[in-house]
Amino acid sequence: MDSAALSVGAVSSSFFCNSRNPKFSYVSSNPKPASPPIVRCSHSENPHLNSWYPLKPISRTAFSCAAVTSHHPNTSGSGNLTAATSARAKLQLLIQEFQSLTEPLDRVKRLLHYAELLRPLGDPLKSNDSRVPGCTAQVWLHVELDGDNKLRFLADSDSEITKGFCACLVWVLDGATPEEVLAVKTEDLAALSVVGLNRKAGGYSSSRANTWHNVLMSMQKRTKALVAEREGQPRGEPFPSLIVSAEGIEAKGSYAEAQDSFLSFAYIKMEFSRKNCQSKTSEVGFGTLPAKTDISDAVEFEFLEEKKIGVVAHFYMDPEVQGVLTAAQKVWPHIHISDSLVMADSAVKMAKAGCKFITVLGVDFMSENVRAILDQAGFPEVGVYRMSDERIGCSLADAAASPAYMDYLAAAAASVSSPSLHVVYINTSLETKAYTHEVVPTITCTSSNVVQTILQAFSEIPDLNVWYGPDTYMGANIMELFRQMTAMTDEEIAEIHPKHNRNTLKSLIPRLHYFQDGTCIVHHLFGHEVVGKINEMYCDAFLTAHFEVPGEMFSLAMEAKRRGMGVVGSTQNILDFIKERLQEALDRNVDDHLQFVLGTESGMVTSIVAAVRKLLGSVKSHDGAKVSVEIVFPVSSESITTTPCSSSGDTGDFLKLPVIPGVASGEGCSLHGGCASCPYMKMNSLGSLLKVCRSLPHDKENLSAYEAGRFSLQTPNGNLIADVGCEPILHMRHFQATKRLPEKLIQQILRTNS
């Protein structure tokens, strides 16, 4: 560009003139001009007239602007905007400008005008490290802290709309102090939303509209890092992580390295020396179980097919267990790893396919559910076996079995003024489901369907009271979610549930109750320390959170969800979210690095890695784009324990490594993040699985303690626990199939109230 004058059509475009001291002179005119006025900017080669000049020389052009523009309804008179103007004042001016544009198309045009005023970022600064995560288009951000302790921002994008977003944020925050940059909240940008981008058919996607928020989060993260560097403050140690790419898996941190060693079972054979625990690897085909050298030959899973044994396992199994099971799926398809609800469904499918036995790797209520559902499906002859001769407990199931929980429901039973429904989390025992169903009509739920279950119940039964339990965090999170929904429009609420609006939500909140003393010991770990570190180091990453996490983590993930960067839900929801974001990145076919914070039990990593590798493997190598996925564990490197080498020849010991992640061999959690590993789930071992499978079918008498037997006990009303306990599960099955409460449950609710 030469020194000629540059004319750009824009209303109040002087907001984006790049002079150190742009002057505003507002001249009163007719309310709305027929066409945008002209802003003339004269080009200058003086580097001191740049909006900022970097500490390192960068070739760039500079502008000094003087503009006379027509005012809009929110700006009148005259004013003088100087370099000392605060970021907050600039933001308010920007909000006034956008609020004056009532038509979505006008806002889009304004963004396109501002995109023209954003000078391009040089190619050397367009790297993967400078990329802003979560944007549909490619966005690059460069941040420096100058000698006056002011932040200097450069941004660019390959999309004109997105470039307009960047221009707005750079204008507001360039030259601001770190305190000013960090003081801006994502909700402050709500008034700047370009509604037409994500609400009109054929418009731009919501993820593009979320650029406001994603760029802001990256600005703030990099601001914190620069301030810490200047003040000589050591940055906190990052959480351990696994980076998965088409080339393989890279582990960062000792916890991740231990996880990775188990994940490798799906691809290599580990051979351990009994004497010194040193290992060596050799390539083998799928289906070979790791074995110690000089102890036994490699163990094949072919006997599962011979004996017709199906295996259902929960996502939270240790990677060592899941890695071997994933490999075994290649030779025997009736092995399934999922969340607790799908485990029972898979068991029924296996029974229909001819399996005579089902082994369950999970906690006791899961094997109970499998047993009960198989009986209801007409397969009472299929044996169900758990993985320990001891009780495999669950902190949530224990909370629901406590006297305090029955006292909580007694209050519901005593309320005869209005009907009541008990919504109980699936992670409870069959006895709990049976006992509570006879006190208050009960339906089970999962973390993926609990919100819809409660909303549907309120829509079908006037004046209903809902009593949720036993997970306190989930109950509080549901309540907070409904409160947040009251700030949405009726149209937005109807997209979540067609029978609700702001008025119905406000009326149901006082009638929703939740138990105050039940937590999952794993998700309880995602508290203050974890949230603080995520805010500091991972605020621009994708955040995933199980519905059972504490409120701080829930709020953080919900905020990320609103800008397309997070998910809150079940383990399956988390897995699906990661797969969807990865598929979007692959479809864009540009180099990218996706970072996900895993806000649930660390055992989920095996299924995540398997799904990611499958998607990456589907992309031809010659396509050129390199996409990687980083799974971040909110866990301290201190949260690992060591185990001595064992000289025992028992098959249960042959997989021991010198380093074991989580609490598998002892309490190793720390306040830096906790181990996010369930000690109950880790009672399921490959040694136990082999013992059970080898004993079937002829040596069943030695497995009596492992068998998930039927409940022959009766409820206080004289009914079989097995029959009554299954009914809340079947009510949920009906709801999942029809999206309505079953008529039988509605009659139970109304009859109890009459």
Buried (B, 14 or more C-beta within 10 A) or exposed (E): EEEEEBEBEBBBBBBBBBBBBBBBEBEEEEEEEEEBBEBEBBBBEEEEBBBBBBEEEBEBEBBBBBBBBBBBEBBEEEEEBEEEBEBBEBBBBBBBBBBBBEEBEBBBBBBBBBBBBBBEBBEEBBEEEBBBBBBBBBBBBBBBBEEEEBBBBBBBBEBBBBBBBBBBBBBBBBBBBBEBBBBBEBEBBEEBBBEBBBBEEEBBEBBBBBBBBBBBBBBBBBBBBBBBEEEEEEEEEEBBBBBBBEEEBBBBBBBBBBBBBBBBBBBBBBBBBBEEBEBEEEEBEEBBBBBBEEBEEEBEBEBBEEBBBBBBBBBBBBBBBBBBBBBBBBBBEBBBBBBBBBBBBBBBBBBEEEBBBBBBBBBBBBBBBBBBBBBBBEBEEBBBBBBBEEEBBBBBBBBBBBEEBBEBBEEBBEBEEEBBBBBBBBBBBBBBBBBBBBBBBBBBBBBBBBBBBBBBBBBBBEEBBBBBBBBBBBBBBBBBBBEEBBEBEEEEBEEBBEEBBBEBBEEBBEBBBBBEEBBBBBBBBBBEBBBEBBBBBBBBBBBBBBBBBBBBBBBBBBBBBBBBBBBBBBBBBBBBBBBEBBEBBBEBEBBBBBBBBBBBBBBBBBBBBBBBBEBBEEBEEEEEEBBBBBBBBBBBBBBBBEBEBBEEEEBBBBBBBEBBBBBBBEEBBBEBBBBBBBBBBBBBBBBBBBBBBEBBEEEBEEBEEBBBEBBEEBBEEEBBBBBBBBBBBBBBBBBBEEEBBBEEBBEBBEEBBE
